[in-house]
Amino acid sequence: MKTDHTWKVPTIEEFIREPDEGGYAAVALKFIKAITNGDKTKMILSVPNEGAIEGLDPDDVVEITCTIDKQGAHPINIGVIDEFQLMQMKRIKYFERCSIKAILEGDKDAAVKGLYMHPLVNDLQIARELVDIFFEKYSMCIENIHL
């Protein structure tokens, strides 16, 4: 016996009545409710580290469980983590900082260093080639960034 698994598009009224249990909209609504009502809740959010993970900079953005209240999001302290995991995280953070510098300052050297350290590239020659291609194709965008 074949069952029909076709999704029926809801009316606008049905859509509004249905709670959104997933996706970014649900995360945003849960956060807004918690800071508005003062109901403490826990959520996984991308926030500044603020010392939650030892060995990372305070301003490194981490995706971590936070307690949410009327004052905002407070990362739950993780403390010391395994050295191997910390080093992997530091590599990605280095890549992120170099990428930001490369885009904001047009710094090809920073872009090469960042890509070279990224575990998915991890090759100096490939990093140089990727950066050359990127800067050749998108240089007009980088030159027009004014912050």
N, C-alpha and C positions, 0 to 999 in steps of 0.2 A: 504494500500500500504506500503510495507516494503522498508525502505531506507537503503542502504549499508553505514555503518559507519566505514568501515575498513580504517585504517591509511595506506597510501602508503609511504613506505620508500623512502626518497628523495635521489637523486644522490648526490655525493660529491659537485658538482657545485651548485645544488639547495640549499644544506645545507649551504654553504658558503655565498650565496647571501641573504638568509633569515635572517632578523635581529632576534637576540635572545632576546625575550621580557621577559623572565623569568629565574628563576634559578640562581645559584651562578655565572655562567659565565656572565650573563647579568649584575649582580651587579658589578662584577669585571671590566667588560668593561666600564660601566658607570663611575666608580670611576677613572679608568685610563684616560679616555677621559677628565674628569673634571680637574684632576691635570695636565694633559699635555697641554690642550688647555686654561686653566684658566677660562673656562666657569663655573660660579657659578651654583651649583645645590644642591638640597637637597636629602639626602638618609638616610635610616635607616641602621645604622651600629652598630657593637659591638666595642666600644671604651672605653678607660679609662674615668671614670666619670668626673674628673677634675673640680669638684664643680657644675656640671650641676644639680644634684639632691642633695639638702641639706640633710645632715644626713648620706650620704654614703661616704666612704673613696675616696680620689682622684684617687687611683689606682684600685678601684673596676670597673670591666668591666660591662658596661651597654649597652643594645640595645636601641638606642635612635636616634632621627632625628638629622642629622648633616648637616652643610653647608660645601660643598666641594669646594676648590679652589686650586690654584697652591701650597699653603703652606700645604695642606692636609685636614684632617677632623676636624671640629670644632663642638663639641656638642652644641646643642641649649639649653640654660639655662631653666630648668624646675622650679628650686627653691624649695620651700616648697611643699611637697605632704602630703596627708592625712596620719595621724599617723598609722592607720591600714595597709595601703599599704606599708608604710616605714618599719614597723616592719616585714612584710612578706618578703620584699626584704632583710632586714638585716639577717633574718634567713637563706635565701638561700646563701647569701654572706658568712655567718659564716660556713655553710656546705661546700662551695667551698674552703675556706681557710683551714679548717680542713682536707678536702680530699687531698688537695695538700700536706700538711704537712705529712699526713699519708703515702702517696705514696713515697714522696721524702726521708722521714726519717724513714720509717717503723714503724710509731707511731700508735699503735693500739688504744691507749687512744684517740688520736685526731680523729681517724676514728669513734669511738663510739660516741664521743661528737657531731661530725658533723651529723651523721645519726640520732641521737636522736633529734636534733633540726630541721631536715628536716620535713616539714609538711606531707609528704607521709609516713614517718616512725613513728616519734613522740612517740616512745615507747623504753625505755631503754633496756629492755630484748631482744626485737627484734633486736635493733641496735647491741647489743653484739653478738647475734647469727649470724647476717649477717657478721659482721667483722671477727668472728672466721672462718666462712666458706670461706670468701674471702682470708684471710691471709693463711689459710691452702692450698687453691688451687693455689694461685698466689705468694706465698712467694719467690719463686725462681726468679720471675720477679722483685719484689721490691728490693731484695738484690743486683740485678745487675744494678741498676740505679746509674750512676755516672755522675753528672753534674759539 
